Structure formats: structure tokens, C-alpha cells
Amino acid sequence: DVERSRGLGDVYKRQHRNYSGAGEPPRKYDQSTPRSDRENTEVSRLDSAIRRLEAQRACLNRAAAMIKDVSGIVLELGLGNGRTYDHLKDLLPDRRIVVFERKAMAHPDSMPPAENLIEGDFRETIPGIAEKLGEQAALIHGDIGSGDNADTLALAEWLGPMLQPLAAPGCMIVSDQRLTLAGGDVFPLPGMVADGRYHMLRLKG
């Protein structure tokens, strides 16, 4: 429908993703060349957005299944249009979901309650937040990529250690960027997700 189509476009424009294939960097091509003459491995921006969203959903579904016996809240780093937050609510209806976002502008139906929304730059809101949250997280999802590759890599490098005190033993960490946490083991991706498309870690219990 129209809303869904707009949503996919919004996701792509907001994130300025640099992936065009399933975990591969984009291939540049001349738009004047007929599509039938291009390499079969090239995909459209729409296909790229769909692949990323499918990978995200598959990883979150896997992570939700893995934390059945892990106590804790859910942290959503990046609200965007709110679709992932909405999916997490369906997956984990009995969990408190705390959302971090620079400035929340999601669809009204996908806005978290004020007490579970922390606005501002991650570098300002995440340090020292553990006491305010009151409990550690069983699942952390980060959707932090932007059009600035250098800034994204720097943020991912900074973020891993910052999440350490927020993550409970056995916590699942799902992210569009590779994060490093002490005691975090790389967790196998769902079969349909190519390496590099999304990333999963599980903290030792």
C-alpha cells in the first residue's frame, strides 16, 4: 500500500545505506544503460532496502527467541519511523522497551511512551544511564548507520564499551554495525542473512 511504500523509501533515505546487495558494497552503473544489459548481481535501491529490512526482522526474531530465559528490558537505539519498535512490541509484549533517539519523529502509532523515550545524542544520553534504567537489558538493538561512513564507524567503536554495563548476562545484541563487547560472542546469523548485512552477539551468561 501507499504507506508501506513510503515507509521503505523513508527508511532508505533516512539511513543512506551503502549496501546494495546482501552484505556487499554497491555497484555503480550508468543509469542510461538498459537494466537487461547490467550485471545480474546488481539490485535496485528498493531491493536493497527490502533485503536490509528482511535481515533486520530475521535477526530480531532469532534474538527474541534466544532471550526467553534472560531477565531484563529491551533497548532500541534509533527509533526512526518506529516500525522496528512496533515489531519489538509484538515480539516481546511483556518487556519494557526503552528507546534512544536524537529527536523522535516516528508515526504517532509507533511512538514509545514518554517514560520510555530518551532523546538526545547517544554520546550524551547513554553514558551513566544504567542507574536511571534500573535493570539491565536482555536485548539491545542498534540501528545507527548514517550516510557518513567515518562517523558511523567511530560511533560503533565507541558504543560497544558503553553498552557493556547495560547488558545482562546472556543478552543478545543485534545491530546494523559491528559492535565489540567484552564477553560477547558472535552469534550465527539466520540462514537467509548474508555476512555483513547485519550483526549479532550474545554475552556470556
ABEGO torsion letter per residue (X at the ends): XAAAAAAAAAAAAAAGBABABBGBBBBBBBAABBAAABBAABBBAAAAAAAAAAAAAAAAAAAAAAAAABBEBBBBBEAEAGAAAAAAAAABAABBBBBBBABBABBAAABBBAAABBBEBAAAAABGAAAAAGBBBABBBBBABBABAAAAAAAAAAAAAAAAAABBBGBBBBBABBBBBBGBBBBBBBAABBBGABBBBBBBX
